[in-house]
Amino acid sequence: MTTISWIGLGRMGGPMSANLVKAGHDVRGFDLIKQAMVEARSHGVTTCDSIEDVLDGAQVVFTMLPKGEHSRAVYLGDRGVLALAPKNALLIDSSTIDVETAVELHKAAAGAGFDFVDAPVSGGISGAAAGTLTFMVGGETDTVEKAKEFIDPMAGRIVHTGEAGTGQAAKIVNNMMLFISLEACAEGSVLADRLGLDPQVFWDIASVSSGNSWALQTWYPVPGIVDSAAANNNFKATFSAALAAKDAGLALAAGEQTGVDLPAARLAAQRFEQLITEGYENLDCSLIAKYAAPDGKIKGWNPEQA
């Protein structure tokens, strides 16, 4: 049994840490949100009142945080991971952040004597709960091999992407492609409806044809078609518009840095920003489907109950 510290027990971190408990590890968790701590305790995680307490005796430290600024604060702060964790602890950051910050954390961790990998994930909340996430892991080969033992209970697949920061690079590009696919599902679902197609019939066709995608299989924005879709619950977030906008912004920033033109990604990012402007930042990103409808009305969406 390994003592694992987990910082960030939200929609992804909560179920991921629970799977480490199921694997027989002693998991200690911390989050600024009290309800997240309550949920984690219900799944066997021992919660702590501070970062200092959660890092005490840690052999492995996982972090799952919203943005690069949070990862920098948690790792690099005066009372952060690099200052307080035992020097033999293995550090694994599964946040989705910018490549520049990931590389900075690698360098800082190495300078402080720690093994560190950037290991963002794909697969969403359902994959986190099922333990079928894809982990994209950047770092030294020996460190990645050590990390795999602890990642495995949460993973369907673990891919060593290369050197420091490449895990984040892979995640940014993957999410960009997801958002473009989601925009296609949004437009397609509304057009199919306006053309009089039964939504189940159309989904059955698209799901086995050239229109298929992960977004169609998992986030299709029509109620009663896909069990995991937010459209079944008035677009209560499974992946919020705010987080989608953040991740799309990472892709656009990477495009600017590399000179790559990303017009489809810009459109998806604009859709997410529209939701935020309307006050829907905490609702699901698949609500962008409403922008394809001339009247803004789509099945499954009742703004009066949002």
N, C-alpha and C positions, 0 to 999 in steps of 0.2 A: 504494500500500500504506500502510495506517494502522497505527500502533503502538497496540495495544489492551491495556490491563491488565485482568485478570480476577481478582477476589478471591472465592473460594468455588467450588471445583471438584467439588462433590458430584454426586449423582445427576442433577441438572438442569444445574448449571453446567458439568460436564464435557462432556457432548455438545453443549451450546450453544456453548461456546468452540471445540470442534472444528469446528463449522460455520463459524465465523468464519475459522478457519485455511483451510478449504476454499475460502472466498471470496477468499483471497489476502492476508489481513491478517497482520501480525506480532503474534501473540498471546502475551502473557506472563502467566503465572498464578501464584497463590499460594493455598495452603490449609494449615490447621493439621494436616490428616490426610495423612500421608505417602503412603498408598496412592492417595489421590485425585490427588496430584501425579504418581505413577508412571503412572496411567491417562491423565492429561492429556498427559504427554510422549509416550505411545504414539500419540497423535492429532495430534502436531505442535506442541503448545503448549510454549513455552519456560518452564520453571518457575523460580521465584526463591525464595530462602530467607527473605525478609522482605517486609513491606509496603513498606518503604523501597525495596528493590531493584525490586519489581514496578512501582512508580509512577514510577521514573526514566524520563523521556522520554515518558511516556504522553500520547497525544493524546485518547484516549477511555478512560474507566474504567467497567467494569461490576462490579456487586456482586450476588451471589446468596447470601444469608445466611439462617440459620434463623429468627431472631426480631428484633423491633425493638431489643432491647438490644444485639444484635450489630451491627446497622446503625449505631446511635448510637456504639458504641465504635469501629467502623472509620472512620466519617466524622469524628466529633467529638473523638476522642482526641488527646492531645498529639503522638503520632506517627501520626496518621490521615490520611485522604485529603485533607481540607481543609487540613491543615498541610503536606503533603508533595507533593501532585500539582502539576504545572506549571499555572500560572494560566489557561492557555488550554484546559485539558482539559475535555471534555464528560463529565459525570457521569450515569450511568444506574443506578439501583437497581432490580433485578428481583426482590428479595426480596419475600415476602409478610409484611407487617407491619401494625401498627395505623395508622390514618389520622393520629392525633395525632403519631406519630413521623415519618411521611412529611412532614407539613407542617413540623415542626420542622427536618427536614433541608433542605427547600426554602429555608426562611428563612436557615438557617446558611450554606448554599452561596451564596445570593445575597449575603449579607453579606460573604462571603470573595471575591466576584468571580467565582464559577463559574456556568455553566449547568448545570441539574440537572433531571432528570425522574424521577418514580416510574413504573416500567414493569413491574409484575408480569405473570405469564404464566399461561395455561391450556392444557392439552393433555397434561400428564403426561410421563413419561420417554420414552414412544414418540414423542410430538410433539417433544420436545427433540432426539431422535436424528434424526428425519425432517426437521427444520427447518420444521415446520408449526404452531408454537405461535401462539396468539392473544396479542398484547401489548396491555395496557390501559394507556395512557400519559397521565399527568397532568402538566400544566405549561404554560408559555407556548407559544403557537402556533409562534413562530419556533424555539424550542428543540426542540420535538417534531419539527418538520420536519427539523432537523439530525440528530436522533437516528434518524430512520427509515432513513437510509442504512446505519447500522451494525446496526440491528435486523433489517433485511430478510432477510439470509441465514439467520436463525433462525426466520422467521415465515411463517405462512400468512396471517395477517391482523394488521394494526396499526390500533388504534382510539384516536383522541385522545378521551379521556373528559372533558376539561375542565380546570379549574384544579388547582393543587397538591393532591395527596392523593386526587384522584378515581380515579386508577388503582387505588389500594389499596381504595377504597370498592367499586369494581366487582368486584375480585377477591374481597373478603370475601363479598359477596352471592352471587357465582357459586359459590364453594366451599360456602357454606351450602346452596344448592340442590342441588349435587352430593351432599353428604352425606345429605340427605333422600332423594334418588333412590337412593342406595346402600342406605339402610335399607329402602326399598321392594323393591329387588332381593334383599336378604338375606331378608326375610320371604317374598317371592314364590317364590324358588327353593326354600326349605325346604317351603313349603306345597304347591307343585307336586309335589315329590318324595314327600311323605307321602300325596298323593292318587293316587299311582301313575303320574304323567305321566312319559314319557321326557324327560329334561332337554333333549336336542337338539330334540325336537319342540316342547316348550314355548317354548324360546328362539326357534326359528324363527317361532313365532306372535307372541310378544311383540315381537320386533325389527321387525316390520312392522305392529304394531298400536298401540293407544293406550297400552300399557305400555312403549313404547320410551323409552330415555334414553341419554345418554352413558355412564352407569354400567353399564347393561346391555350396551352395545356394547363396552366396554373393560375393565370390572372385574367382570364377572358371576362370582359366587363359587361356581362349579361347575367342576370340572376338565374339560378336553377340549372346551370349547364356544367360548371366546374365547382366541386365542393370547396376548394381552397380560395375561390375568388371573393374579393371584397364586395362585389356587387350583390352577393347574397345577404349582406348585412349593412345595407345603405352606405356602402363604401367606407365603413370603419377601417382604419388603417391596418393592413398587413405590412405594407412598406409605404411610409408616409410621403406626401408630396414634398415636404421639407427635405427629407433624406434623399429623395430622387433628384431634387434640384441641386443638392450639394454634390452628389456623385456625377451628375451631368456636367456640372461646373468644373469638376476635376478633369473630365475628358476634354472639355473645350479649352481649358488652360494648357493641357498637354498638347492639344492641336496647335495652339499658338506658339508654344515652345519649339515644336518640331516643324512648323510650317505646313502641317497637314490640314486640308480644307474639310470641314465637317458640317455641311449644311443640314443633313438629316438630324444630327445630334443637336444642332442649334434649334431646330424646330421643336424637338422633344423638350429641350430645356425651357423654351419659351412657354410651352404648355404647362409645365410644372410651375413656372413663375406666375402664370395666370391664376392657377389655383391658390397660390400663396397670396396674391394680390386680393383675391376675393375672400380671404380669411379661411381658406380650407387647407392650410399647411399641415394640419394634423390628420387629415383624411387621406384615403389611399390614393396613390399616384395614378391608379387606373381610372380615376374619375375624369381624367383628361378626355375620356370618350364623349363627354357632354359637349365638348367644343366642336365635334363633328356634326352635331345635330343643329339644324338651323334655328330651332327654338330652345336649344339647350336642354331639352327633355329627353331622357333615356330611361329605359326600364331599370328598376332597382334603385333609382335615385329620387329621394324625397328631401329637398333642402329644408323643409320645415321641421324635419325630424333629425337633422344633422347635429 
